[in-house]
Amino acid sequence: MLVGMETLLLAGLVCYSLVSSRKLRDLRQQVKDMSEPDNGVQADWHDGEKETGGLVVAETGIPNHAPQGSEDKDEAMFREMHQKIVDGKLFLDPDFSRDKLVRLTLSNKNKVGQLLRVYAHNNFNGYVNELRVEYALKLLRRNPGITMKALCMDSGFNSQRTFYRFFQQKYGMTPLAYKDNYLAGLLRDRLPGGAAKETK
């Protein structure tokens, strides 16, 4: 009986390993697809300021909250950190953490926290989630048929609840409401006379 249970447990571990490796392969492919320049999202990532009034400024690629004036050492450090996060799309990694950011900047937690407070007017989670919802908006506009679950996952969120909360906080409506309004606008623009036909 003990041998049978060991065999069953081993079979379960093998199945789990196969499923996990398949999921990992799929995630790698998604990351690869997202990092290819011809997928349309990378090409205009930095136009977020024009489209959404968001965190990223088109010309410089740095948050629009940064203080004006001469660029001091801290501001240069923040610009470099921000550029690495955006260019590498590090925010799309659901496991991207403050510790990973600290290693990236070769700094310490306190310094990273200070840079985010001063130049992004946010804490780490708020900063990363703002980048994620801006990216989600771009994905939604490029692919209006995307499911909310896929949109959430492709934008780097682990939780749909967190995704909805941050999206609504930034854009004043849920992603689903935005999608419905966006699709209605597309339909209205494509119909003659500019008004959507009502179906009976």
TAJO-V40486 format. One record per residue. RES is the residue in one small letter. BURIAL is + if it has 16 or more other ideal C-beta (glycine too) atoms within 10 Angstrom, else -. Layout:
# TAJO-V40486
RES&BURIAL ; RES&BURIAL
This chain:
# TAJO-V40486
m&- ; l&- ; v&- ; g&- ; m&- ; e&- ; t&- ; l&- ; l&- ; l&- ; a&- ; g&- ; l&- ; v&- ; c&- ; y&- ; s&- ; l&- ; v&- ; s&- ; s&- ; r&- ; k&- ; l&- ; r&- ; d&- ; l&- ; r&- ; q&- ; q&- ; v&- ; k&- ; d&- ; m&+ ; s&- ; e&- ; p&- ; d&- ; n&- ; g&- ; v&+ ; q&- ; a&- ; d&- ; w&+ ; h&+ ; d&- ; g&+ ; e&+ ; k&- ; e&- ; t&+ ; g&- ; g&+ ; l&+ ; v&+ ; v&+ ; a&- ; e&- ; t&- ; g&+ ; i&+ ; p&+ ; n&- ; h&- ; a&+ ; p&- ; q&- ; g&- ; s&- ; e&- ; d&- ; k&- ; d&- ; e&+ ; a&- ; m&+ ; f&+ ; r&+ ; e&- ; m&+ ; h&+ ; q&- ; k&- ; i&+ ; v&+ ; d&- ; g&- ; k&+ ; l&+ ; f&+ ; l&+ ; d&- ; p&- ; d&- ; f&+ ; s&- ; r&+ ; d&- ; k&- ; l&+ ; v&+ ; r&- ; l&+ ; t&+ ; l&- ; s&+ ; n&- ; k&- ; n&- ; k&- ; v&+ ; g&+ ; q&- ; l&+ ; l&+ ; r&- ; v&- ; y&+ ; a&+ ; h&- ; n&+ ; n&- ; f&+ ; n&- ; g&- ; y&+ ; v&+ ; n&+ ; e&+ ; l&+ ; r&+ ; v&+ ; e&+ ; y&+ ; a&+ ; l&+ ; k&+ ; l&+ ; l&+ ; r&+ ; r&- ; n&- ; p&- ; g&- ; i&+ ; t&- ; m&+ ; k&- ; a&- ; l&+ ; c&+ ; m&+ ; d&+ ; s&+ ; g&+ ; f&+ ; n&- ; s&- ; q&- ; r&- ; t&- ; f&+ ; y&+ ; r&- ; f&+ ; f&+ ; q&- ; q&- ; k&+ ; y&+ ; g&- ; m&- ; t&- ; p&+ ; l&- ; a&- ; y&+ ; k&+ ; d&- ; n&- ; y&- ; l&- ; a&- ; g&- ; l&- ; l&- ; r&- ; d&- ; r&- ; l&- ; p&- ; g&- ; g&- ; a&- ; a&- ; k&- ; e&- ; t&- ; k&-
